[in-house]
Amino acid sequence: MRTIDWVDGAVELIDQTALPGRLTVLRLTTVDELVAAIQRLAVRGAPALGVAGALGVALAAHQPGDVAAAVRRLETARPTAVNLARGVRRVAARLPEGADAVLAEALAIRDEEIAAAAAMASLGADLLAELCGTRPRLLTHCNTGALAAVVGGTALGAVLELHRRDALGAVLASETRPLLQGARLTAWELGRAGVPYRVAVDGAGPFLMARGEVDGVVLGADRICANGDVINKIGTYAHALGAHRAGIPFVVVAPESTVDPDTADGTQVEIEDRGAAEVLSYGHAPQEYGHAPQEDSRATREHDQPAGVDGVGAVNPAFDVTPYELVTAIVTERRVIRLDRGERV
């Protein structure tokens, strides 16, 4: 099953907010529906977002209405990952040629991501075997499997390739905010693949590395800057510091579509803030996991339970910036960049 695809004039995607409890496929026929799905994380992961943006433009091109406004809504639905805006812009450039040309370009992006996943899995597995030794115990962060792409995945694709080669020890999946994407989504994918794994709280990663329980860290990226700075899910920077202190490899696996040569370094990237509700309440499935409309404040009041003092604020960045100096290597579908040896993006 593909995470996201174009089926009979609509976008169909796995609703990631419903996992692991149930596997639900959403059929989205309007740009508004797709933007809402992107914002509430029903579809997420840099490659999948690029495909979502591309298919969203195709939706707009095949329907009456203000296509330019639809393109703007798609492009800005989430600000940090470069793939979303890049996919939208690439497909929108074909609008003067008509709806069929727009759809063809969107499907080309989908197919490129599928091919990239297979190449990354092979290159990534080769590098991890070289750097981390025989049957390594790997820590991964957030979700970088097929759910974050179309099929296969990025970092988790490389991990699964090691498993297929019978060359993987075990996996520690950090739980990962927002919405426990490691504990919910990565664990679900690892379990379906038969990979031995445990879930670790985010803050435990550096300590487990220091205690010798991790041979390497492998994760994805939502944007890779021109200097090699890596923008990824919040908690990545802490894992990079832990890996550096423990002297173990820190490897990023991401497609070329995530490399952003127009952004010099991480200080130039807008970091999405998810708001206070995800931090200061729990049991908010109706709003965040897609069981009720996001604007349904009544549902939020009925189901959310406070997890902090009334009136307190919260800081909830969805991403952080890992300086390139802490990154051992970046693997794309085309190349391996050894930052630890002075190679540059």
N, C-alpha and C positions, 0 to 999 in steps of 0.2 A: 504494500500500500504506500502511495506517495503522500507525504505530509500536505502538499498543496498541489493543485492541478487545475487545468481548464477542462471542464466537462460540459458539453452541450450548451455552450453559451453562458456559463456561470463559473464562478470560482468555487471549488470544493476544497475544504481543508479540514484536517483533524483539529478538533477543539482541544487545545492543550490545557485549558483550565479545567476540563472535566476529568483528566487523568490524575491518578491511576485508577480511579473508581470505575470509570466507564470509557469506552472508546466511542466517541461521537464524531460524525462527519457533518460539518456545516455546509450548506449550499447557499452561497451569497450571490445575489443577483444585482446588487446596487453598490456604488462606490461608498455610500454612507454606511452600509452594512460592513463592508470590508475595512473601512477606517476604524469603526467601532471594534472590530475583531482584533485589529493591530494594537489599538490602544489598551485593550483589556487583556492582552497577551494570549488571546486564543491562538494566534499565530505569532511566533517569535523566533529568534535566532537569525544571525546576519544573512546567511544565504537565503533562507526562507522568506525573510522580509524583502530582499531584493526581488524575488520572484513575485511576492505579493504585490509590491508596487508596480511591477511590470504588467501583471495581469489586471490590476486595478485600472490602469490606463486603457487596456483593451476593453474592459467593461464600459468605461466612459465613452470610448469611441463608437461602441455599438449601440448606444442609447441616446435619446434626445436629451438636451440640456447643455449647460455651460461646461464644456470639456476643460477649458482653462482653469476654472474654479475647482473642478474635480482633481485636476493634476496638482494644484497647490495643496489641497487637503491631504492627498496621498503623500506628497513629498515631505510634509511637515508633521505627519501623524506621530512619529517618534524622532527625536532630533539627533541621537548619538551615533547609531550605527550608520555607516556610510552607504551600505548596500541598498537601503530603502530608497533614498533620494537618487542614487545612481541608477537604479533600475527604472524609476519613474522617468528620469530625464532622458535616458537612452531610448525608451519606447516612445515618449512624447515627441521626440525629434522626427518620428515617422508619421505623425498625424497628418501632415499635408498630403501624404500618399494614399490616405484612406484607411478605413477600419481594418481591412484584411492585412495590409502591410503592418499595422500596429500589432495585430494579434500574432503575426508571423515573428516579429521581433521579440515579443513577450515570450513566445514558446522557445525561441532560440536561447534566451536567457535561462529558462527552465532547463533546457537540455545541456547547456554549458555547465550549470551547477551540478547536474547529475554526473557528467563526465569528470568534473573536477573532484567530486567526492571519491571516486574510484582511484584517481591518481594520488590524492592526498593520503588515502589509506595505505597505499603501498609505500610511498616515500616516508610517511610518518612512522610506520612500523619499522622500516629499515633503520631509521635514525634512532628510534627509541631502543632497538636491540643493540645498536652500536654504543650508545651513550650509557645505557642503564644496566647492561649485562643480561645474563640468562634469566628468563622468567621474572622480569622485574615486577615489583609492587608499585603501582602507579596511583598517584592522587590526581583526580580531575575535579573541575569546578564548573558549576552551572550545568547546562545541557548542551552538548555539541554532537549529538547523534543525528539520526534521520529526522527527528522532530525539529531540529534546528536548520535543516536543509530541505531537500526534496526526498532523497534517499541517501543512505550511507552515513553522511555526516562529515564532520571535520576532525577534531581531536578524538572524539569517541569512535569515529570510523577507523582511525589508526589503532586504537586499543582493541577494537573488535577484530581487526586484521591480525594482530598478535595472537589473539585467542584462537582464530581459525588456524594459525600456524602452530598451535600448541606451544606457544612461546611466551605466555603471560602468566605471571604469578597470581596477582589479585588486584582489585581496584578498591580504593577509598573514594567515595563520592561525597564531596562536601555538600551540605544540605542546600545552601545558596539562597540568599534573598535576591530579588523579591519572589514571594510565593513558593519558596522551597523547590526551586526548579531542579536541583540536584536530587533531593530526597524523593521527589514525586516523579520527575520525567526521566532523569538518568537512571535511577534505580529501576524504573519500569522497563527501560530499554535493555539494561544489563541483565535483568531477570529473564526477559524473553529470549535473550541470546545465550543463556546458560553460563554467564560469566560470574565467577566467584567475586562477591563484593560486600562491603559494609558501608554504611552511611556515617559520616562524621560531622559533628557540628562545625560550623565555619571556623570558629576561633581555635579549634583543636589542631588544624593543619600544621602550623609551624612547630608546635610542640611534638607532634607525632614524627615530623621530619627530624627534629633534634634527637628524638629517642631512637632513631634508626629504623623506623617502621615504614619508611617510604624511600624508594630508589629513584624516583623521578616524578616531576609534575608535568602534566600535559593538559592543555586547555586551548580554547579557541580565542577569537577576538571579534569585536564588533567594528573596530577600525584600527588599522596599523598606519601610523604617521610616517612621514618621509624619513624621519631620523631613526625609526624603529620603535618609538614609544608605542605601547600596546594599550588600547582602550578595551576593557572587558568588564564583565559583571563585577559588581562590588565584592571585595574580598580577594580579588586577584593579586593586588599589590601586596597584601599581607602574606599570601602564599609565596610570592616571588622573594620577599625578604627572608622568609623561612628557608626557602630552598638555597638562597645565597649563603646564609649563615651555616646551613648544614652541608654545603658543598655538593649538592645534587643538581642534576640538570633541570632546567625550567624551559619547556618547549611549547611553542605556540604553533598550532596547526590551523590555518585559515586560508580561504581561497584568494586568488589574486584580486577578485572583486572587492575584497576587504582592505586592500592596500590603497592608501589615499595619498598620492604624491603631492596633492595640492594643500595638504595640512602639514605644516613644518614639524610640529611637535604637539604633545598632549595638552599643553597650556591653551591651545587654540580650539579645543573641542568643547562644545556645549554638553554638559553632563546632565542627563535627565534626572529629575527628582520625582519620586513616586508619591510624595505626599505623606501625611502623618497617619492616615487610617491604617495602613499596613503594619505600622509599628505599634500603635497605641490601642489596637483592638485585635481580637481574634475571633474565629468562627465567622469570618466575613465572606463565606462562600457565595451567598446570593449575589453579592456585588462583584467580587473579584473572580469567581470561578464560573461565571457565565450563567447562573441559574436565574438571574433577574436582570433587568436593564440597569446599566451603570448609573442612570440618573434617578433610579427609584430610591429616594431617600427613606421612604417608609420601610422598605425591605431592609435597608442598612440598619435602621434603628431597631428593628425587631430581631435581627440575627447577630449583630455585632455585640461583643462583650468587651468592656474596657479592660485594658491591660496596663494602665498607668494612672497617674493622678489626673483628675479633671483639670482641663485647661492647660496642661503642659504641652510644649511644642515638641517637634521631632525633626531629625535630620535623616533623610532617607534617599541618598543618591543611589541610582540603579547601577552605576558604573564607576570605575576608578581608572587611574592612569598608572601603568607600570613603566618606569623608565627603561630605556633600551639596555642600559648597563646591567640590568638584572636578568635579561633574557639570554638564554644559551643559544637558541636557534629559532628561526621561523620557517615553517614548512608550508609551501603552497603546492598547487597541482603542477607547477612548472619548475620549482627550484627549492633548494635548501639554503637558507641564509644563516651562516654561522656568525652571529653577532659576537660571540665570545672570542672569535678569531679576528675581529676587526672588519668583517664584511658588513656591507651596508645595504639597506633596502633600495 
